Amino acid sequence: MTQNKARLGVDIGGTFTDVVLEVAGASHSTKVLTTYAAPENAIIDGMHQVCAKAGVTPAQITQIIHGTTLATNALIERRGAKTALITTEGFRDVIEMRTESRFEQYDLNLNLPEPLLPRQRRYTVPGRIDATGAELIALTRTEVELVVDAIAAAGFESVAIGLIHSYLNPAHERLVADVVAEKMPGAMISISSEVSPQMREYERFNTVVANAYIKPLMKSYLGRLEGRLKDEGVDCNIFLMHSGGGIISIENAADFPVRLVESGPAGGAVFAANIAARYGLDKVLSFDMGGTTAKICLIKDQTPKTSRVFEVARTYRFKKGSGMPISIPVIDMVEIGAGGGSLAHVDAMRQIRVGPESAGSEPGPACYGRGGDKPAVTDADLVLGKLDPDNFAGGSIKLHTDSSKDALVNTLGEPLDMDARTAAFGLAEVVDENMANAARVHAVENGEDLSDYTMIAFGGAAPLHAARLCEKLGIDRCLVPPGAGVGSAIGFLRAPFSFEANRSVYMRLSDFDAAKITDLLKDLQDEATGFVRNCDAAADIGSEFKVYMRYTGQGWEIPITLSAEQAAQPDADTYLSLFEADYAKLFGRTVEGLDVEITVWSVNATTPPEQVDLIAQSAGSDTAVISGKTGFFDAGLGRHISGYLYDRTTLSAGEVIDFPARIVESETTIILPPSRKAIVQPDGCIDMIAKGDAQ
């Protein structure tokens, strides 16, 4: 085997750590339980397992690409560093006052989430920059030193600096950072003009605070990981997946850890986009269901939709507006607490509710036999006959059906007068409807009709639920690719090196300044390209340009994509026509008589995407060989049905499965209900098609 092709992808999830090794065109993977206290232990364990399967040593690995939920979990669980915020006088309470938006409009007892930092950890300095970037009130070093002395005396580990309008003029922030570095040499420093140089102080302050809050934790973890890998003989480049769907260096990741918050889900979206390209699909719904959450993403023209702002740590059943806004480039997806480990309970209205609380890997669902006594989605799937208790996770974890039944009866059955199987059916239907409803809302918000889409399902739990979700959403086709159980880790290995630089500079089209725009986009291009060069100095780097535009007076913008020529030769009429075309497509019409304004400029520097060949798709001709008989509860029919068991590793291209079936493999299980038939495609994808369209 050639050493220069050994690449390792690692995804730390809330329940499992997925590890994939690609060597000379062959792929080897495993799932191990996440070790919360020392996440690097699970990585080392998984690395040795896949190296043994591939017949290589860890020293032969030449590249590692890593994604992790550690940053997200630290924000959700509020276990970051002791952090102080330095902001402008009069703006101390911005992160607590939030905006005027109420995420539950009619709830008179609405509880707003607590800010990440309490008031006593928020400090102010005089000095003021105005909305044009001009200095209104000077800021002196002496004034800053008085504040920093108080912070140093309080023993803070990390300092976030967020001053008003610093995205236009960062001079005051840099002065504050210089004083902090001088007086607190051991403290971590984050400044908003570097972390998120965008307008809207609430989102920007939250983002820089979040970055500072998790920076010591992530620096410590990444340092330990490098050390452990070197101890195992691994001496190669380590890269991190960022939330925007690209790869950055470990050094940049340590400086901007907030960019890692959605790294795992981003890898999944890249994986789905790669499959979409192989099949020539322009409308894809990516469905990623793991142990803790389910993620749904729209992929059009083989490119995941992106956004500039997203929320973490939502407190009202993952309701939009109830979380902490993070203003960074991110793949736009909806994430809900609906994973295999999501726990169920009965609410005050005697209704079954699922999530967002999760059993994780410690103790895990009741069926793991590790002390869990609350029913999780995996417990319901086991009782409904969708899982083999002796071959879960390749046989590495034995499941205890009796424990699942006890948990279901105790938590759901007794309050609702149900037996274990009825409770399991109710739990499964609730979680499937939660996911279907989230997908419907996401589609409507983006002006899309899901009946035109193909689903791509991956993650350890998604293939169990994908067909039922398709039934609910009216989707006729679903692809379950090879390696679906570790899809995000595979996605890391398909992702380009990339970095998106953005900046808020307000401009109306009536005041269009072509020379200023040319210089601004060139500066952003140089900044973004520099981050990518830090990963691969020899790379061929391209640039993607976007501007965020709106009608004057509107509250939010829409992204407008520019060609390289339109970025190099800005023209107001061209920008207006692009905006009106996209606005009409999204909202059905344009607005006459209003000026248009640009608020944010963005350049994404990226290496070329992986080239893929179109699959010569099979219509199916041969009947697949049955491995045995099975049975499971079908929600569509509302009863237990008999079916057949198939071993995915023995299936061949062109084979057809036209029965209710359970298709098993080491990392996941596919449920094929009576409404679907499946064709094995040449690349190993299981192509599930609604029978009315398959014949």
C-alpha positions in Angstrom: 0.0 0.0 0.0 1.2 3.5 -0.8 1.9 5.6 2.2 0.9 8.9 0.6 -2.7 7.9 0.4 -3.4 7.1 4.1 -6.0 9.7 5.3 -7.9 9.5 8.6 -11.3 11.2 9.2 -12.5 11.5 12.7 -15.9 12.8 13.9 -16.5 13.1 17.6 -20.3 13.0 18.2 -22.4 13.1 21.3 -22.7 9.4 21.5 -20.2 7.8 19.1 -16.8 8.7 17.7 -16.6 7.7 14.1 -13.2 6.9 12.5 -12.6 6.3 8.8 -9.3 5.4 7.2 -8.8 5.6 3.4 -5.8 3.8 2.1 -5.0 3.4 -1.7 -8.7 3.6 -2.6 -10.0 1.3 0.1 -12.0 2.5 3.1 -12.0 1.1 6.6 -14.2 2.4 9.4 -15.4 1.9 13.0 -17.6 3.5 15.7 -16.5 3.7 19.3 -18.3 5.3 22.2 -17.2 8.9 22.9 -15.1 9.3 26.0 -16.2 12.6 27.4 -13.5 13.2 30.0 -10.7 12.7 27.4 -12.1 12.7 23.8 -8.7 11.9 22.4 -8.9 8.4 24.0 -11.8 7.4 21.7 -9.8 8.7 18.7 -6.7 6.6 19.5 -8.9 3.5 20.1 -10.7 4.0 16.8 -7.5 4.7 14.9 -5.9 1.5 16.1 -9.0 -0.5 15.0 -9.1 0.9 11.5 -5.3 0.6 11.1 -5.6 -3.1 12.1 -8.4 -3.6 9.5 -6.3 -1.9 6.8 -3.0 -3.6 7.7 -1.1 -0.4 8.3 0.6 1.2 11.2 -0.5 4.6 12.7 2.9 6.0 11.5 1.8 5.5 7.9 -1.1 8.0 8.3 -0.2 11.1 6.3 -3.2 13.4 7.0 -5.9 13.6 9.7 -9.1 15.6 9.3 -11.1 16.1 12.5 -14.5 17.4 13.4 -15.9 17.6 16.9 -18.9 18.6 19.1 -16.6 19.7 22.0 -17.1 23.4 21.2 -20.9 23.0 20.9 -21.1 20.9 24.1 -19.0 23.4 26.1 -21.5 26.2 25.1 -24.6 24.1 25.8 -23.3 22.9 29.2 -21.7 26.2 30.2 -18.4 24.7 31.0 -16.0 27.0 29.3 -13.2 29.2 30.7 -13.6 32.0 33.2 -14.1 34.8 30.7 -14.5 38.6 30.8 -16.0 40.8 28.1 -14.6 44.3 27.5 -17.1 46.5 25.6 -18.0 50.1 25.0 -19.6 52.2 27.8 -23.4 52.0 27.5 -23.3 48.6 25.8 -22.5 46.4 28.8 -25.9 44.6 28.7 -26.3 44.0 25.0 -25.9 40.3 25.3 -28.5 40.2 28.0 -31.0 42.6 26.4 -30.9 40.5 23.2 -33.3 41.9 20.5 -37.0 42.8 20.6 -37.9 39.4 19.2 -40.1 37.0 21.3 -39.6 33.4 20.2 -42.9 32.5 22.0 -45.1 35.5 21.3 -48.0 34.5 23.5 -46.1 33.0 26.5 -46.6 35.5 29.3 -44.1 33.6 31.5 -41.4 33.5 28.8 -38.0 32.9 30.3 -35.2 34.3 28.1 -31.9 32.3 28.1 -29.2 33.6 30.4 -26.3 35.3 28.7 -23.1 33.3 28.5 -21.4 35.8 30.9 -23.2 37.3 33.9 -23.1 41.1 34.4 -20.2 41.2 36.8 -18.0 39.6 34.2 -18.8 42.4 31.6 -16.6 45.5 31.7 -16.7 48.8 29.8 -14.2 51.3 28.4 -14.9 54.8 27.1 -14.2 55.8 23.5 -16.5 55.5 20.6 -16.4 54.7 16.9 -19.4 55.8 14.8 -21.3 53.9 12.1 -19.0 55.3 9.4 -15.8 54.1 11.2 -14.8 57.6 12.4 -13.6 58.2 15.9 -16.2 60.1 17.9 -14.6 59.8 21.3 -10.9 59.0 21.8 -9.8 56.0 23.9 -6.6 56.4 25.9 -4.2 53.7 27.1 -4.6 54.9 30.7 -8.4 54.4 30.6 -7.9 50.9 29.2 -5.3 50.0 31.8 -7.6 50.7 34.7 -10.2 48.2 33.4 -7.6 45.6 32.5 -6.0 45.8 36.0 -9.4 45.0 37.5 -9.8 42.0 35.1 -6.3 40.7 35.9 -6.9 41.0 39.7 -10.1 38.9 39.2 -8.2 36.0 37.7 -9.8 35.7 34.3 -8.4 33.1 31.9 -9.8 34.5 28.7 -10.9 38.0 27.5 -13.4 38.9 24.8 -13.2 42.3 23.3 -16.2 43.7 21.4 -16.5 47.4 20.8 -19.2 49.3 18.9 -18.6 49.5 15.1 -15.2 47.9 15.4 -15.9 46.0 12.1 -15.3 49.3 10.3 -12.5 50.6 12.5 -10.7 48.1 14.8 -8.2 50.6 16.2 -9.8 50.8 19.7 -10.1 47.0 19.9 -6.5 46.5 19.0 -5.4 49.0 21.6 -7.4 47.1 24.3 -5.9 43.8 23.0 -2.4 45.2 23.3 -3.0 46.3 26.9 -4.5 42.9 27.8 -1.6 41.1 26.2 0.9 43.2 28.2 -0.8 43.0 31.6 -2.2 39.4 31.3 0.4 37.5 29.3 -1.2 34.1 30.1 -4.7 35.0 29.1 -6.4 34.1 25.8 -7.6 37.1 23.8 -10.4 37.3 21.2 -11.4 40.5 19.4 -14.7 40.8 17.5 -13.1 42.6 14.5 -11.2 39.4 13.8 -13.7 36.7 15.0 -16.8 38.2 13.3 -16.3 41.6 11.6 -20.0 42.1 10.9 -22.8 44.6 11.9 -25.4 43.8 14.6 -23.7 44.1 17.9 -25.8 41.5 19.7 -24.8 38.7 17.3 -21.2 40.0 17.1 -20.7 40.3 20.9 -22.2 36.8 21.4 -19.8 35.4 18.9 -16.7 36.9 20.3 -17.7 35.9 23.8 -18.4 32.3 22.7 -15.0 32.2 21.0 -13.2 33.5 24.1 -15.3 31.1 26.3 -14.2 27.9 24.6 -10.7 29.0 23.4 -8.7 27.7 26.4 -10.7 24.4 26.3 -10.1 23.8 22.6 -6.5 24.9 22.7 -5.9 22.4 25.5 -7.7 19.6 23.7 -6.0 20.1 20.4 -2.6 20.3 22.1 -3.3 17.0 24.0 -4.5 15.4 20.8 -1.3 16.3 18.9 0.7 15.0 21.8 -1.2 11.7 22.0 -0.9 11.1 18.3 2.8 11.7 18.3 3.1 9.2 21.2 1.4 6.7 18.9 3.9 7.4 16.1 1.6 9.7 14.1 3.5 12.7 12.8 1.4 14.2 10.1 -0.7 17.3 9.5 -3.9 17.6 11.5 -6.7 19.7 10.1 -10.1 20.7 11.4 -13.5 20.8 9.7 -15.1 24.1 10.1 -18.8 25.0 10.2 -18.8 26.4 6.6 -18.0 23.0 5.1 -14.2 23.4 4.6 -10.9 22.5 6.3 -8.6 24.8 8.2 -5.3 24.3 10.0 -5.1 23.2 13.6 -3.5 26.6 14.4 -6.4 28.6 12.9 -8.9 26.3 14.6 -7.3 26.9 18.0 -7.5 30.7 17.4 -11.1 30.7 16.1 -12.7 27.7 17.8 -16.2 29.2 17.4 -15.8 28.2 13.7 -15.9 24.6 14.8 -19.3 24.7 16.5 -21.1 22.9 13.6 -18.1 21.0 12.2 -19.6 17.5 12.4 -22.9 18.3 10.7 -21.0 20.3 8.1 -19.0 17.2 7.2 -22.3 15.3 6.7 -23.6 18.0 4.3 -20.3 17.7 2.3 -20.7 13.9 2.2 -24.3 14.3 0.9 -23.2 16.9 -1.7 -20.6 14.5 -3.0 -23.2 11.7 -3.4 -25.5 14.2 -5.1 -22.7 15.0 -7.6 -22.1 11.3 -8.4 -25.8 10.8 -9.1 -26.3 14.1 -11.0 -29.0 15.3 -8.4 -29.7 19.0 -8.2 -32.3 18.8 -5.4 -31.3 16.8 -2.3 -32.5 16.7 1.3 -29.6 15.6 3.5 -30.8 13.7 6.5 -28.2 13.0 9.2 -29.4 11.3 12.3 -26.8 10.3 14.9 -26.9 9.5 18.6 -27.8 12.9 19.9 -29.4 15.1 17.2 -30.8 14.9 13.7 -29.7 17.4 11.0 -31.6 18.3 7.9 -30.0 20.4 5.1 -31.1 21.5 1.6 -28.5 20.9 -1.1 -29.2 22.5 -4.5 -27.0 22.1 -7.5 -24.7 19.8 -5.4 -23.9 22.7 -3.1 -25.2 22.9 0.5 -27.0 26.1 1.4 -25.0 28.4 3.6 -25.8 31.2 6.1 -24.0 33.8 8.2 -25.8 33.3 11.5 -27.0 30.3 13.4 -28.0 29.4 17.0 -26.6 27.0 19.5 -28.0 25.9 22.9 -31.6 26.5 22.1 -33.6 26.3 25.4 -37.2 25.9 24.1 -37.3 22.5 22.4 -34.8 23.8 19.8 -37.2 26.7 18.9 -35.7 29.4 16.6 -34.8 32.5 18.6 -34.4 30.8 22.0 -30.7 30.1 21.6 -27.3 31.9 21.4 -26.7 33.5 18.0 -23.3 32.9 16.5 -22.3 35.1 13.5 -19.9 33.0 11.4 -20.2 31.4 8.0 -22.0 28.1 8.4 -23.8 25.5 6.3 -27.5 26.3 6.8 -29.3 23.3 8.4 -32.0 22.6 10.9 -30.9 20.6 13.9 -33.3 19.0 16.4 -32.9 16.8 19.5 -33.9 13.6 17.7 -31.0 11.2 17.8 -30.8 7.6 18.8 -30.0 8.6 22.4 -32.8 11.3 22.6 -34.9 10.6 25.7 -38.7 10.5 25.9 -41.1 11.6 28.6 -44.8 12.3 29.1 -45.6 16.0 29.5 -48.4 17.7 31.6 -50.8 17.3 28.7 -50.2 13.5 28.7 -48.4 13.7 25.4 -45.1 11.8 24.5 -42.2 14.2 24.0 -38.8 13.3 22.7 -35.6 15.3 23.3 -33.7 17.5 23.3 -32.2 15.7 26.3 -30.0 12.8 25.3 -28.5 9.8 27.0 -25.3 10.3 25.1 -22.7 7.5 25.6 -22.7 7.7 29.4 -24.9 6.0 30.4 -26.5 5.7 26.9 -30.0 4.3 26.2 -31.4 1.8 28.6 -30.7 -1.1 26.2 -26.9 -0.4 26.5 -27.0 -1.9 30.0 -24.8 1.0 31.3 -27.2 2.3 33.9 -29.6 4.3 31.8 -33.3 3.9 32.9 -35.1 6.4 30.6 -36.3 5.3 27.2 -34.5 6.6 24.2 -35.2 6.3 20.4 -32.8 3.4 20.2 -34.9 1.6 22.9 -38.0 2.1 20.8 -36.3 0.9 17.6 -35.1 -2.3 19.4 -38.5 -3.1 20.8 -40.1 -2.6 17.4 -37.8 -5.2 15.9 -35.7 -2.8 13.8 -32.4 -3.7 15.5 -30.6 -6.9 16.2 -29.6 -7.0 19.9 -26.6 -9.2 19.2 -25.1 -7.3 16.3 -25.4 -3.6 17.2 -22.4 -1.5 16.2 -20.8 -4.5 14.5 -21.5 -6.7 17.6 -19.3 -4.4 19.9 -22.4 -3.5 22.0 -24.9 -6.1 23.2 -28.4 -4.6 23.5 -30.7 -5.6 26.3 -34.3 -5.7 25.1 -35.8 -6.3 28.6 -34.1 -3.1 29.8 -35.7 -1.2 26.9 -39.1 -2.6 27.7 -38.8 -1.8 31.4 -37.8 1.8 30.6 -40.6 2.3 28.1 -43.3 0.9 30.4 -42.0 2.8 33.5 -41.7 6.2 31.7 -44.4 6.1 29.0 -46.5 2.9 29.5 -47.7 3.4 33.0 -48.8 7.0 32.7 -50.5 6.4 29.4 -51.8 2.8 30.0 -49.7 1.3 27.2 -47.7 -1.9 26.8 -44.0 -1.7 25.8 -44.5 -2.1 22.0 -47.3 0.5 21.9 -45.2 2.9 23.9 -42.3 2.2 21.5 -44.5 2.9 18.5 -45.7 6.2 20.0 -42.1 7.3 20.8 -40.9 6.4 17.2 -43.9 8.2 15.6 -43.3 11.3 17.7 -39.7 11.5 16.8 -40.3 10.8 13.1 -43.0 13.5 13.0 -40.7 16.0 14.8 -38.1 15.4 12.1 -40.7 15.6 9.3 -42.1 18.8 10.6 -38.7 20.4 10.9 -38.0 19.5 7.3 -41.3 20.9 6.2 -40.7 24.2 7.9 -37.1 24.5 6.6 -38.3 23.8 3.1 -41.1 26.5 3.3 -38.7 29.0 4.8 -36.5 28.5 1.7 -39.4 28.4 -0.8 -38.9 24.7 -1.7 -41.2 21.8 -2.5 -39.7 18.6 -1.0 -41.7 16.3 -3.3 -39.1 17.3 -6.0 -36.2 16.2 -3.7 -34.2 13.1 -3.2 -33.2 12.2 0.3 -29.7 11.1 1.2 -29.7 9.4 4.6 -26.7 8.8 6.8 -25.6 8.7 10.4 -26.0 5.6 12.6 -29.8 6.1 13.1 -30.9 7.7 9.9 -31.3 4.6 7.7 -33.7 3.2 10.4 -36.0 6.1 10.0 -35.4 7.4 6.5 -38.1 5.5 4.7 -40.8 6.5 7.2 -39.6 10.1 6.9 -40.0 9.9 3.1 -43.5 8.5 3.5 -44.4 11.5 5.7 -42.8 14.1 3.4 -43.9 12.7 0.1 -40.4 12.0 -1.1 -40.2 9.2 -3.6 -36.5 8.4 -3.5 -33.9 7.9 -0.8 -30.2 6.9 -1.2 -28.3 5.3 1.7 -24.7 5.4 0.6 -21.9 3.0 1.6 -20.4 4.1 5.0 -23.7 5.8 5.9 -23.1 5.1 9.6 -19.9 7.2 9.5 -21.0 9.6 6.8 -19.7 12.8 8.5 -16.2 11.4 8.9 -16.2 10.4 5.2 -17.4 13.9 4.4 -14.3 15.4 6.1 -12.2 13.5 3.6 -14.2 15.0 0.7 -14.1 18.6 1.9 -11.9 21.2 0.3 -9.5 23.5 2.2 -11.5 26.7 2.5 -12.0 29.9 4.6 -14.6 32.6 4.3 -13.8 36.1 5.1 -16.6 38.6 5.5 -17.0 42.2 6.5 -19.9 44.7 7.0 -19.5 47.9 5.0 -22.8 49.6 4.4 -23.5 50.9 0.9 -26.7 51.9 -1.0 -26.8 51.2 -4.8 -27.6 54.9 -5.2 -24.2 55.6 -3.7 -22.4 52.8 -5.5 -18.6 53.2 -5.3 -17.0 50.7 -7.7 -13.4 51.6 -6.7 -14.1 51.1 -3.0 -15.8 47.7 -3.7 -12.9 46.5 -5.8 -10.4 47.3 -3.0 -12.7 45.7 -0.3 -13.2 42.5 -2.2 -9.5 42.3 -3.0 -8.7 42.7 0.7 -11.2 40.0 1.7 -9.8 37.7 -1.0 -6.2 38.1 0.3 -7.4 37.5 3.9 -9.3 34.3 3.0 -6.5 33.0 0.7 -4.0 33.5 3.5 -5.9 31.1 5.7 -6.0 28.4 3.0 -2.3 28.9 2.1 -1.6 28.1 5.8 -3.1 24.6 5.1 -1.5 23.9 1.7 1.0 26.3 0.3 1.0 24.6 -3.1 -2.8 24.5 -3.6 -4.7 25.9 -6.5 -7.0 28.3 -4.7 -10.2 29.8 -6.2 -12.5 32.5 -4.8 -16.3 32.7 -4.4 -17.9 36.1 -4.0 -21.1 37.0 -2.2 -22.9 40.2 -1.2 -25.8 40.4 1.2 -28.5 42.8 0.0 -31.9 44.1 1.0 -34.4 46.8 0.3 -33.7 49.9 2.3 -35.5 49.7 5.6 -35.8 45.9 5.7 -34.5 43.9 8.7 -32.5 41.2 7.0 -30.6 40.5 3.8 -30.4 37.8 1.2 -27.1 36.4 -0.3 -26.3 37.3 -3.9 -23.6 35.3 -5.6 -21.2 37.2 -7.9 -19.0 35.8 -10.6 -15.2 36.6 -10.5 -15.8 39.1 -13.3 -18.7 40.8 -11.5 -16.5 41.1 -8.4 -13.5 42.5 -10.3 -15.6 45.0 -12.3 -18.5 46.1 -10.0 -21.6 47.6 -11.7 -24.6 48.9 -9.9 -27.1 47.8 -12.5 -25.7 44.3 -12.6 -25.9 44.0 -8.8 -29.5 45.3 -8.9 -30.6 42.8 -11.5 -29.0 39.9 -9.6 -30.7 41.0 -6.4 -34.2 41.4 -8.0 -34.0 38.0 -9.7 -33.1 36.2 -6.4 -35.6 38.3 -4.4 -38.5 37.5 -6.8 -37.5 33.8 -6.7 -37.7 33.7 -2.9 -40.7 36.0 -2.3 -42.6 35.9 -5.5 -42.2 39.6 -6.5 -39.9 42.6 -6.2 -40.7 45.9 -4.5 -40.9 49.0 -6.6 -39.7 52.4 -5.6 -37.2 51.4 -2.9 -33.5 51.8 -3.0 -31.3 48.7 -2.4 -28.5 48.4 0.0 -25.5 46.1 0.6 -24.6 45.3 4.2 -22.1 42.5 4.1 -19.4 41.4 1.7 -18.0 37.9 1.6 -15.2 36.0 -0.1 -14.7 32.3 0.3 -11.2 31.0 -0.8 -11.3 27.3 -1.6 -9.3 24.6 -3.2 -11.2 22.8 -6.1 -13.8 20.3 -5.0 -13.1 16.6 -5.5 -13.8 15.5 -9.0 -16.4 12.8 -9.3 -17.7 10.6 -12.1 -21.4 10.2 -12.7 -22.7 6.8 -11.7 -24.2 4.6 -14.5 -27.3 3.9 -12.5 -28.9 0.5 -12.5 -32.7 0.0 -13.0 -32.3 -3.4 -11.2 -32.5 -6.8 -12.7 -31.5 -9.6 -10.3 -33.2 -10.6 -7.1 -31.0 -10.2 -4.0 -30.1 -13.3 -1.9 -32.0 -13.5 1.3 -30.0 -14.0 4.5 -32.9 -14.9 6.7 -36.3 -14.0 8.0 -37.1 -11.1 10.2 -40.1 -9.0 11.4 -40.6 -5.5 12.6 -43.4 -3.0 13.4 -44.4 -1.0 10.4 -45.7 2.5 11.3 -47.5 3.0 8.0 -49.6 -0.2 8.4 -49.7 0.1 12.2 -48.9 -3.5 12.9 -46.1 -6.0 13.1 -45.1 -7.5 9.7 -42.9 -10.3 8.5 -40.0 -9.6 6.2 -36.6 -10.8 5.1 -33.1 -10.1 6.4 -30.3 -9.1 4.0 -26.6 -8.7 4.7 -25.4 -5.5 2.9 -21.9 -6.9 2.5 -23.2 -9.7 0.2 -25.3 -7.5 -2.0 -24.2 -6.9 -5.6 -24.9 -4.1 -8.1 -28.2 -4.4 -9.9 -29.9 -6.6 -7.2 -33.4 -5.7 -6.2 -35.1 -6.1 -2.8 -38.9 -6.0 -3.2 -40.1 -7.1 0.2 -40.4 -5.6 3.6 -36.7 -6.0 4.7 -34.1 -5.2 7.3 -30.7 -4.6 5.5 -27.9 -5.0 8.1 -24.3 -3.8 8.2 -21.8 -3.2 11.0 -22.5 0.5 11.5 -26.2 0.9 10.8 -29.4 -0.8 9.7 -31.7 0.0 6.8 -35.5 -0.5 7.2 -37.3 -1.1 3.9 -41.1 -0.9 4.5 -43.8 -2.4 2.2 -44.2 1.0 0.4 -40.6 0.9 -1.0 -38.4 -1.3 -3.0 -34.6 -1.1 -3.2 -32.0 -1.3 -5.9 -28.3 -1.8 -5.3 -26.5 0.7 -7.3 -23.0 0.2 -8.8 -21.3 2.3 -6.1 -23.0 0.3 -3.3 -25.8 2.9 -2.6 -29.1 1.3 -1.5 -31.6 3.2 -3.7 -35.0 3.1 -2.0 -37.8 4.0 -4.3 -41.6 4.4 -3.7 -43.2 1.4 -5.4 -45.6 3.5 -7.5 -42.6 5.1 -9.2 -40.3 2.1 -9.3 -42.4 -0.1 -11.6 
